[in-house]
Each structure stands twice: as C-alpha cells, then as structure tokens.
Amino acid sequence: MVLKRMDNVGIVVEDLESTIDFFLELGLELEGRAKIEGEWAGRVTGLGDQHVEVAMMRTPDGHSRLELSRFLRPAVVADHRNAPVNALGYLRAMFTVDNVDDTLERLRTRGAELVGEVVQYKDVYRLCYIRGPEGLLIGLAQELG
C-alpha cells in the first residue's frame, strides 16, 4: 500500500484568531502555530515568496487535523465562503459530536448559523450543516443508538 493516511485538511481564513476559537469551542485542540514564509514554501504551493500564519487543530482522538491558514503575502485571490454546498470544489468538513443540539447551542455563541435543519437519518444519525466563522460550511453528526 502506498497511501499511509490523510494528514490534514486546509482552510484559508481572514480572521485566524476567531476561527481558532470557534474550533476550540467545537472540541478540537490547538496543536501548534507557526509562520511559514520564504521562497522554499512558495515552491511547494506555486505562489512564490509567501508569508502565511498557520494554526494546526487536532481532533480529540488524535487522528485528524485541520490546518487553518491566513495569507499575509501574496494576497488572497478568490473567496468561496458563501458558495452553496453544491458548488464545484467547495469544502465542507464533517465532525461527529456527542450531542448535536448542545453543540449547536455552544457554537451559536461563536456566530454559527444553522443552514437547513437538524434531521434524523433512520436510527443511525442526527445531522446538520452550519455556517461557522467566515461562512465556512461545517457538518455535525451525532451517532444514535
């Protein structure tokens, strides 16, 4: 087997601090922060000389990571935050939580808004989508039974 694991999913944001706070409230842990800059980094991304602030968030089980990035240089060139869920290339992250209702209540204090409604899929899950900081689309799933 060549593939070992998925290391992380990256999201570019404007307000790194409030986005970190939102994901801390959701239950992720801040694994670390760093500034990534220079020509070497731009060779990986194809952006040339870049300067990025990065925060790595880890799920409580330690298996998944979310990399939050704020680009200082070069400037952001596109904005997909308000695209609908069926937009090509759009990113949605789904998290399993203990209690969807409790999680929604806590995240609403951080600006989260319910997209549709909380629905139950058979006797398996309660699910919903929310818009988090900067309009990011987040899925919440509560396992039943």
Phi and psi in degrees as a GROMACS rama.xvg file:
@    title "Ramachandran Plot"
@    xaxis  label "Phi"
@    yaxis  label "Psi"
@TYPE xy
-90.8555  -43.0708  VAL-2
-77.0186  131.393  LEU-3
-99.5632  -43.1452  LYS-4
-172.295  168.422  ARG-5
-91.9512  123.503  MET-6
-79.0233  -50.321  ASP-7
-164.301  168.589  ASN-8
-115.681  134.923  VAL-9
-106.898  141.878  GLY-10
-132.562  131.175  ILE-11
-92.2156  130.812  VAL-12
-131.289  163.213  VAL-13
-89.2876  -45.8731  GLU-14
-106.45  91.5827  ASP-15
-64.5538  -41.114  LEU-16
-62.495  -49.0853  GLU-17
-70.2975  -29.5357  SER-18
-70.1112  -40.3003  THR-19
-59.6033  -47.644  ILE-20
-58.277  -40.7983  ASP-21
-60.8168  -48.8692  PHE-22
-72.0578  -27.6392  PHE-23
-63.7419  -43.376  LEU-24
-63.3499  -35.4424  GLU-25
-66.7468  -29.5339  LEU-26
126.401  -0.423838  GLY-27
-74.9132  159.01  LEU-28
-111.145  141.77  GLU-29
-78.0523  110.996  LEU-30
-81.91  -34.0864  GLU-31
174.869  164.703  GLY-32
-131.536  151.387  ARG-33
-158.87  159.595  ALA-34
-107.31  126.342  LYS-35
-111.266  120.975  ILE-36
-150.937  160.265  GLU-37
112.12  169.816  GLY-38
-64.5675  -33.67  GLU-39
-60.624  -41.3483  TRP-40
-68.3067  -38.8868  ALA-41
-65.8187  -23.8639  GLY-42
-68.64  -31.8317  ARG-43
-72.718  -46.6449  VAL-44
-87.6516  -16.8128  THR-45
81.0466  12.5004  GLY-46
-99.7589  1.32626  LEU-47
74.6483  -146.9  GLY-48
-67.8564  113.167  ASP-49
-126.197  158.613  GLN-50
-139.669  115.564  HIS-51
-134.105  136.42  VAL-52
-94.897  130.656  GLU-53
-126.029  139.306  VAL-54
-126.262  127.417  ALA-55
-101.249  121.359  MET-56
-106.416  139.812  MET-57
-121.145  139.412  ARG-58
-71.2099  154.28  THR-59
-57.0465  -29.3882  PRO-60
-78.3854  -8.71412  ASP-61
79.3658  3.16046  GLY-62
-93.5093  -21.4783  HIS-63
-128.206  149.635  SER-64
-134.297  150.324  ARG-65
-123.762  119.533  LEU-66
-98.3152  115.93  GLU-67
-98.9319  128.398  LEU-68
-126.724  138.851  SER-69
-121.62  113.806  ARG-70
-82.4798  122.913  PHE-71
-92.951  -33.6959  LEU-72
-155.266  132.854  ARG-73
-73.2415  169.341  PRO-74
-64.1943  150.702  ALA-75
-63.6828  138.709  VAL-76
-111.787  -11.0388  VAL-77
-148.347  157.987  ALA-78
-137.286  111.683  ASP-79
-107.508  8.19318  HIS-80
-61.772  -30.5862  ARG-81
-105.131  12.1089  ASN-82
-68.7428  147.649  ALA-83
-71.1555  164.537  PRO-84
-60.8559  -21.4746  VAL-85
-96.7854  15.3877  ASN-86
-74.9576  138.45  ALA-87
-59.3866  133.865  LEU-88
74.9787  6.1185  GLY-89
-73.9481  143.817  TYR-90
-101.927  133.146  LEU-91
-134.388  130.51  ARG-92
-105.896  134.667  ALA-93
-112.331  133.933  MET-94
-124.984  139.052  PHE-95
-88.1365  130.385  THR-96
-125.022  161.795  VAL-97
-68.2423  -41.2966  ASP-98
-146.924  112.378  ASN-99
-60.3135  -45.0506  VAL-100
-62.5349  -45.4862  ASP-101
-63.7243  -42.6448  ASP-102
-63.7328  -43.0045  THR-103
-59.3829  -45.2123  LEU-104
-59.3351  -45.46  GLU-105
-66.8775  -41.5681  ARG-106
-74.6725  -24.9186  LEU-107
-62.2164  -29.7043  ARG-108
-68.8686  -15.1605  THR-109
-104.773  14.1421  ARG-110
94.762  3.96139  GLY-111
-67.1248  143.266  ALA-112
-128.604  134.465  GLU-113
-67.8491  132.485  LEU-114
-79.4091  -54.4044  VAL-115
-117.64  -103.107  GLY-116
-146.687  165.392  GLU-117
-79.538  126.381  VAL-118
-124.086  157.152  VAL-119
-110.427  128.096  GLN-120
-100.621  107.675  TYR-121
48.101  -139.416  LYS-122
-105.586  29.0622  ASP-123
-106.133  -50.651  VAL-124
-140.904  153.649  TYR-125
-110.165  131.509  ARG-126
-133.815  151.848  LEU-127
-160.821  162.423  CYS-128
-112.318  143.13  TYR-129
-129.329  157.87  ILE-130
-98.8626  120.931  ARG-131
-94.8194  -152.984  GLY-132
-59.2914  140.171  PRO-133
60.3981  21.8872  GLU-134
80.1831  9.20871  GLY-135
-60.818  137.628  LEU-136
-89.6313  122.793  LEU-137
-125.688  133.251  ILE-138
-100.332  141.429  GLY-139
-121.753  133.384  LEU-140
-131.323  131.556  ALA-141
-114.559  119.82  GLN-142
-73.8744  136.727  GLU-143
-106.243  157.586  LEU-144
